[in-house]
Amino acid sequence: MNWTMCNMMTGSGFDQSILGNWSMAWLGLVILFFLIALARRWIGEEMDVSFNFIGGLVGGILPYFIIVLLTCSYKWGLLGGIIGAAIGALFLGNIIGEGSPF
């Protein structure tokens, strides 16, 4: 098997054309951040659930980078990031509270 790793910082392993895999990977990271921020507003404040914003960021961005690094697929990375953000935000929200500067 031929394993390739993709580096989001340098673009090695990605298609670097306009709207290629590299730019879509970075766009997926931005989408993930806004999903976490909006989820904090909708779930944390409107539904009155303990939602830790920092836990959501760490739980979402870290798996996103790892999955994109190993698979070179921003789609699977976004799915893993959303699942990780939900787990991180709700788990840490129940353990230590909201802990958000907002």
C-alpha positions in Angstrom: 0.0 0.0 0.0 1.1 3.5 -0.8 0.5 5.9 2.1 0.5 9.6 1.3 0.2 12.3 3.9 -1.0 15.7 3.1 0.3 18.9 4.8 -2.3 21.7 5.1 0.4 24.3 5.9 2.6 23.7 2.8 0.0 22.1 0.5 2.1 19.1 -0.3 0.0 16.1 -1.3 -3.0 18.3 -2.3 -4.3 19.6 -5.6 -3.3 23.3 -5.4 -5.5 24.7 -8.1 -8.2 27.2 -7.4 -10.9 25.5 -5.4 -8.8 22.3 -5.3 -8.4 20.1 -2.3 -6.0 22.4 -0.5 -8.2 25.5 -0.6 -11.3 23.3 0.2 -9.4 21.9 3.3 -8.8 25.4 4.5 -12.4 26.4 3.8 -13.6 23.3 5.7 -11.6 24.6 8.7 -13.4 28.0 8.5 -16.8 26.3 8.2 -16.0 24.1 11.2 -15.2 27.2 13.3 -18.4 28.9 12.4 -20.5 25.7 13.0 -19.0 25.6 16.5 -19.6 29.3 17.2 -23.2 29.0 16.0 -23.8 25.8 17.9 -22.6 27.6 21.0 -25.2 30.2 20.4 -28.1 27.9 19.5 -27.4 24.9 21.8 -25.6 26.7 24.6 -27.7 29.8 25.1 -31.1 29.1 23.4 -31.5 25.5 24.6 -29.8 26.1 27.9 -27.3 23.2 27.6 -23.8 23.3 29.1 -21.7 24.0 26.0 -18.0 24.6 26.3 -16.7 26.7 23.4 -13.0 26.0 24.0 -13.7 22.2 24.3 -15.6 22.4 21.0 -12.7 24.1 19.2 -10.1 21.6 20.5 -12.4 18.7 20.0 -13.2 19.8 16.5 -10.0 21.2 15.0 -7.6 18.6 16.3 -9.4 15.6 14.7 -10.0 17.7 11.6 -6.2 18.2 11.2 -5.4 14.6 11.9 -8.0 13.2 9.5 -7.0 15.6 6.7 -3.3 14.8 7.4 -3.8 11.0 7.1 -6.5 10.7 4.4 -6.1 13.9 2.4 -9.9 14.2 2.4 -11.5 17.4 3.6 -14.9 15.8 3.6 -14.0 13.1 6.1 -12.1 15.7 8.1 -15.2 17.9 8.3 -17.3 15.0 9.5 -14.7 13.9 12.1 -14.4 17.6 13.2 -18.1 18.0 13.7 -18.3 14.8 15.7 -15.3 15.7 17.8 -16.6 19.2 18.4 -19.9 17.9 19.7 -18.2 15.4 22.0 -15.6 18.0 23.2 -18.1 20.8 23.8 -20.8 18.8 25.5 -18.4 16.5 27.5 -16.3 19.4 28.8 -19.5 21.5 29.3 -20.8 18.8 31.7 -17.5 18.4 33.5 -16.2 22.0 34.0 -19.1 24.1 32.9 -19.3 26.6 30.0 -16.0 28.3 30.6 -16.4 30.6 27.6 -15.2 34.2 27.4 -18.3 35.2 25.4 
